Every structure is written in structure tokens, then in C-alpha cells.
Amino acid sequence: MENITYYAPAKVNFSLRIGRKEPGGLHKIHSLMRKIGITDKISFKIREDGYKIKAVSGAVLKNSGMEADLQSISNENNIIVKTAKVFFNKLNIKDKGIEALIEKNIPFNAGLGGGSSDGAGLLLKLNEAYNNILEKVELRKLALKTGSDVPFFLTEGDAIVSGFGENIKEIETGELPKYYIVLIIPDFGISTKEAYADYDDFLLTNNINYYNIQYLDFRDLEFENDFERVMLKKYPVLKEIKESLILNGAELSLLSGSGSAIFGAFKTEKSANSYLNNLKSFRFYHRVRLSYSTETL
């Protein structure tokens, strides 16, 4: 079979509210997620039994010092392998696997959804390869088995995501304003597991209640991320980056997901590039691992 290639976009959270921890240990969320123009390139083919995954740096990650992280995803724990297994099991296919090459551009442990997007893209392409045997609802159920953000990446555009990731309300193209996005990645990552544990401890220590999840339309949302209450204190450099973006023309700036990426949303490409051109002048510059300019899709 010939190689199948797809491009998996990153996302940023323009809003992220966290509900209480449920008995299963997971939290319900309410989030406005927007896709942005930084993508992983994945080429794969269906093979006779077994899995082979190789990850290499794309143009964005070259010379970023993240090459060592690639080794952690070049194995059968990769979400792409998990996704393929879930798909083949659903169709009761016993003798197939995949061989994939991932050209990685989306930074790790940054809250940008790179792994989830890779998995969602594979699920869509596998379904196409088998003549779209599964309907949209079935694909979403399979996606949720591999990660809470994966169903979002099955959509074509932006969406309000709620519950455990299973409730998705797609937003029509043009309903949200276009922004030029500046991503700043510090010299550390934050795992989602770490972020939720710290957030739970913070609320418990300070006797604060979880957010009472409200299913709001995107027009009614406030641009805020509950993780910032903890992560900006734990990692003061994140607060410095956020404040610098706001003070230098960004209409809004937030931690994306659980971090560690901070993004600034600018109205014009010129203002976004101006910020990046002055990045070396900021006190925190020596803590920046990667900076990148892109836009909402």
C-alpha cells in the first residue's frame, strides 16, 4: 500500500474552565479551542501485523533542543499506535499494523494538542482507507478512548468542547475573528497529569470550589484559563511572558491548555512580528526555548 500523508494542526485554548474531579478521577471541562497553523506531518502505511514508529524534527523544532524528546514518542506508546489499535479492534481486524514517520513541529508538553491531533488525523485517514466504514459518531467514540482532546481534532474548525471531551459544538467559519498568534515556549514542559494534580491541591489547600461547569456559547465566554491560577505562581516566568505580550499589543494572552506554552493573539501580522523582533529585549528571553508566529485557521 502506498504511503498516506496528512498534516495535524496544533490548537490553543481561548478559554478553559475546569470542573470538579469525577469519581473516575477525570475532570469535566468547558473550553473554546481554536486550531492554529503549526502542523505535524505524518506519513504512514498499513502493514501486515506490527507497528513501527519513527519521529524526526520538522523545521519548527530543528535546533530547539527538543530532539531528545522525539525518542519518547518513537515507540508503541505513541498515540498513533494506540489509535490504530483501537480502530483495528473496532473492525475486528487481527493482522494489520502501521508504519509511520512523524515529522514533528508541535512542541511537547506545551498544551498545544500535538499528540491528540496526530491521533485524530490517523483515525480519519484509516477510516478513509476502509471506505469510511465508520460514521462520525462512531469515530468520536473511538477518539475519546485515546484522549480527551482527540475528538476535537476530528472537526474541521474551531469548537466549544465540554464534558470529558465528548461534547463538541462546532463554530462556523468566520464566526470568530482571525488572530495572528505568537507562541512562546519556555525551557520546561508541563505534563497534563502534573497540572491537574497541582490544581486539585491548590483548590483543596485554599478551600476553593471547582468551577460549576456552564455550557456557554462562545459569545458569552470570558478569555481565561483556570490552570493559570496555579501555573503562573509555580512558574513565575510564565507570568512575565503573559504580561509582556499584553503590554506589547496582544489583544489577549493565555496559557494554552495546561501549558507550558503561552500565546498572544494579535490583530495584525505586523504587530505579532514586531513583538517577536523585540523578544531579545525582554528579561525572560534566556528562558525561551522556542518562539513562533502563526495564525488561527
NULUM-811063 format. One record per residue (C-alpha): residue number from 1; x, y, z. Coordinates in Angstrom, 3 decimals, padded with zeros to 6 digits. Layout:
REM NULUM-811063
n,X,Y,Z
NUM,X,Y,Z
...
END
This chain:
REM NULUM-811063
n,X,Y,Z
1,000.000,000.000,000.000
2,001.249,003.488,-000.836
3,002.059,005.967,001.925
4,-000.776,008.160,003.174
5,000.214,011.653,004.299
6,-001.673,014.138,006.439
7,-000.989,017.324,008.377
8,-002.090,017.576,012.013
9,-002.630,021.134,013.342
10,-001.986,022.394,016.864
11,-004.603,024.155,018.978
12,-004.742,026.865,021.599
13,-007.392,027.331,024.277
14,-009.035,030.743,024.211
15,-010.921,029.662,027.318
16,-010.509,026.703,029.660
17,-012.648,026.173,032.759
18,-012.175,023.124,034.956
19,-014.995,021.355,036.797
20,-014.777,019.069,039.793
21,-012.960,015.769,039.715
22,-015.389,012.983,038.952
23,-015.319,009.509,040.641
24,-013.236,008.122,037.763
25,-010.507,010.662,038.505
26,-011.162,012.849,035.460
27,-012.383,016.449,035.357
28,-015.126,017.871,033.223
29,-014.065,020.945,031.280
30,-015.533,023.730,029.192
31,-013.186,025.156,026.577
32,-013.043,027.209,023.408
33,-010.431,025.516,021.237
34,-009.019,027.055,018.077
35,-006.735,025.413,015.538
36,-003.568,027.225,014.523
37,-001.173,026.928,011.597
38,001.631,024.873,013.081
39,001.385,021.259,011.967
40,002.952,017.846,012.330
41,003.399,015.952,009.072
42,002.620,012.255,009.299
43,003.207,009.683,006.576
44,002.082,006.118,007.187
45,001.161,002.885,005.506
46,-000.859,-000.088,006.658
47,001.367,-003.128,007.056
48,000.991,-006.814,007.768
49,000.995,-007.019,011.554
50,003.131,-004.977,013.932
51,003.898,-001.307,014.390
52,006.918,000.813,013.530
53,007.068,004.493,014.515
54,009.839,006.960,013.778
55,009.809,010.642,014.764
56,012.107,013.335,013.361
57,012.344,017.084,013.900
58,010.441,019.286,011.491
59,011.561,022.762,010.515
60,009.985,024.361,013.587
61,011.682,022.098,016.140
62,015.101,021.937,014.476
63,017.788,023.462,016.697
64,015.274,023.869,019.546
65,016.949,021.328,021.811
66,013.838,019.139,021.735
67,015.378,016.345,019.658
68,015.788,014.149,022.730
69,012.034,014.316,023.322
70,011.453,012.625,019.972
71,012.792,009.340,021.347
72,009.941,009.260,023.858
73,007.346,009.026,021.079
74,009.165,006.642,018.744
75,007.631,003.544,020.302
76,004.364,001.670,020.714
77,003.168,004.029,023.449
78,002.666,006.663,020.775
79,-000.926,007.839,020.464
80,-000.815,006.946,016.771
81,-000.253,003.291,017.664
82,-002.998,003.418,020.292
83,-005.371,004.949,017.754
84,-004.594,002.353,015.099
85,-005.139,-000.476,017.579
86,-008.492,000.946,018.670
87,-009.559,001.295,015.024
88,-008.486,-002.232,014.007
89,-010.095,-003.731,017.103
90,-013.351,-001.968,016.286
91,-013.344,-003.559,012.831
92,-012.141,-006.900,014.253
93,-009.032,-006.751,012.066
94,-006.359,-009.025,013.570
95,-003.459,-008.998,011.122
96,-002.769,-005.314,010.405
97,-000.499,-002.642,011.857
98,001.029,000.616,010.684
99,004.436,002.025,009.862
100,004.611,005.779,010.370
101,007.065,008.639,010.064
102,006.204,011.692,012.169
103,007.793,014.985,011.180
104,007.293,016.761,014.478
105,006.748,020.520,014.623
106,004.320,020.892,017.514
107,006.288,021.179,020.799
108,005.880,018.574,023.552
109,004.208,019.152,026.923
110,003.127,022.602,025.813
111,-000.681,022.365,025.866
112,-000.917,022.571,022.078
113,-002.530,019.182,021.467
114,000.082,017.756,019.118
115,-000.344,014.110,020.093
116,-004.122,014.354,020.075
117,-004.107,015.940,016.633
118,-001.755,013.260,015.278
119,-004.103,010.561,016.570
120,-007.237,012.194,015.203
121,-005.701,012.608,011.762
122,-004.716,008.958,011.674
123,-008.225,007.906,012.673
124,-009.728,009.914,009.821
125,-007.256,008.578,007.276
126,-007.668,004.965,008.380
127,-011.426,005.356,008.072
128,-010.988,006.734,004.547
129,-008.730,003.797,003.671
130,-011.552,001.464,004.691
131,-014.163,003.323,002.606
132,-015.443,005.483,005.502
133,-016.922,002.455,007.190
134,-017.468,004.313,010.475
135,-019.891,007.204,010.894
136,-018.926,010.469,012.612
137,-020.498,009.478,015.936
138,-018.590,006.194,015.992
139,-015.318,007.956,015.172
140,-015.806,010.333,018.083
141,-016.377,007.436,020.461
142,-013.168,005.778,019.289
143,-011.276,009.074,019.508
144,-012.326,009.561,023.112
145,-010.751,006.216,024.005
146,-007.328,007.562,023.060
147,-007.518,011.057,024.600
148,-009.930,013.758,025.720
149,-008.742,016.280,023.094
150,-008.767,013.813,020.199
151,-012.488,014.201,019.283
152,-011.986,017.965,018.842
153,-009.392,017.366,016.141
154,-011.903,015.357,014.111
155,-013.704,018.640,013.435
156,-012.846,020.912,010.523
157,-012.627,024.125,012.517
158,-012.971,025.641,015.975
159,-015.335,024.363,018.645
160,-016.640,024.586,022.172
161,-015.587,021.382,023.910
162,-017.182,020.267,027.168
163,-017.732,017.274,029.426
164,-014.770,014.905,029.234
165,-014.142,015.995,025.655
166,-017.135,014.184,024.184
167,-019.439,017.200,023.781
168,-018.412,019.282,020.794
169,-020.234,022.279,019.388
170,-018.590,023.316,016.150
171,-018.310,027.004,015.307
172,-018.958,028.108,011.743
173,-016.069,029.535,009.750
174,-015.932,033.316,010.083
175,-017.849,033.460,013.364
176,-014.647,034.061,015.315
177,-012.152,036.807,014.427
178,-008.855,035.844,012.868
179,-005.775,036.384,015.013
180,-002.042,036.247,014.439
181,-000.672,034.007,017.149
182,002.696,034.313,018.848
183,003.744,031.170,020.722
184,006.373,031.347,023.433
185,007.648,028.028,024.781
186,009.819,028.243,027.925
187,012.704,025.923,028.783
188,010.451,023.392,030.512
189,007.340,021.396,029.787
190,004.297,020.714,031.928
191,002.561,017.360,031.858
192,-001.225,017.377,031.986
193,-001.123,014.960,034.920
194,001.142,017.323,036.868
195,-001.055,020.323,036.100
196,-004.287,018.702,037.292
197,-002.622,017.387,040.455
198,-001.302,020.868,041.285
199,-004.668,022.440,040.520
200,-006.525,019.974,042.758
201,-004.034,020.593,045.597
202,-004.409,024.358,045.197
203,-008.200,024.282,045.479
204,-008.089,021.880,048.421
205,-005.455,023.900,050.308
206,-007.295,027.157,049.785
207,-010.778,025.691,050.353
208,-011.941,026.849,046.917
209,-014.690,025.154,044.949
210,-014.252,023.872,041.422
211,-015.831,025.839,038.606
212,-019.504,024.992,038.185
213,-019.475,023.968,034.538
214,-021.837,026.102,032.463
215,-022.457,025.281,028.830
216,-021.861,028.740,027.420
217,-021.915,029.864,023.810
218,-018.609,031.254,022.574
219,-020.133,034.756,022.519
220,-020.612,034.577,026.302
221,-017.156,033.291,027.244
222,-014.509,035.170,029.137
223,-010.956,034.586,027.983
224,-009.465,032.760,030.953
225,-007.676,029.533,031.794
226,-008.161,028.046,035.259
227,-004.708,026.456,035.173
228,-003.178,029.941,035.290
229,-004.231,030.268,038.936
230,-001.605,027.669,039.754
231,000.927,027.571,036.934
232,001.691,031.295,036.826
233,002.598,031.135,040.516
234,004.544,027.894,040.256
235,006.454,029.155,037.210
236,006.797,032.964,037.503
237,008.412,033.214,034.054
238,005.032,032.302,032.536
239,003.500,035.362,034.179
240,006.331,037.520,032.817
241,005.745,036.244,029.293
242,001.977,036.736,029.520
243,002.334,040.299,030.812
244,004.869,041.183,028.116
245,002.501,040.038,025.384
246,-000.387,042.114,026.751
247,001.803,045.192,027.245
248,003.113,044.922,023.689
249,-000.046,044.742,021.642
250,-001.648,041.343,022.122
251,-005.415,041.582,022.426
252,-005.296,038.621,024.784
253,-002.701,036.248,026.170
254,-003.239,032.908,027.879
255,-001.612,029.695,028.904
256,-002.685,027.102,026.343
257,-004.179,024.012,027.926
258,-002.082,023.010,030.918
259,000.960,024.730,029.396
260,003.792,025.361,029.191
261,003.089,027.393,026.030
262,001.915,030.964,026.433
263,000.270,032.501,023.392
264,-000.552,036.052,022.441
265,-003.335,036.856,019.963
266,-002.604,039.910,017.816
267,-004.947,041.621,015.389
268,-002.277,042.191,012.749
269,000.668,040.224,011.442
270,002.802,043.340,011.742
271,002.181,043.687,015.476
272,002.868,039.982,016.051
273,006.161,040.168,014.169
274,007.091,043.361,015.987
275,006.783,041.547,019.304
276,008.966,038.684,018.112
277,011.563,041.068,016.713
278,011.885,042.624,020.179
279,011.892,039.333,022.070
280,015.593,039.531,022.929
281,014.974,042.738,024.867
282,012.833,041.015,027.499
283,014.348,039.875,030.771
284,012.967,036.360,030.378
285,014.480,035.817,026.917
286,017.174,033.439,028.215
287,014.357,031.142,029.414
288,012.717,030.913,025.965
289,013.216,027.578,024.251
290,011.129,028.284,021.187
291,009.202,031.220,019.736
292,006.967,031.015,016.708
293,004.476,033.140,014.778
294,001.423,031.616,013.117
295,-002.301,032.351,012.803
296,-005.707,030.913,013.581
297,-007.059,028.695,010.822
END
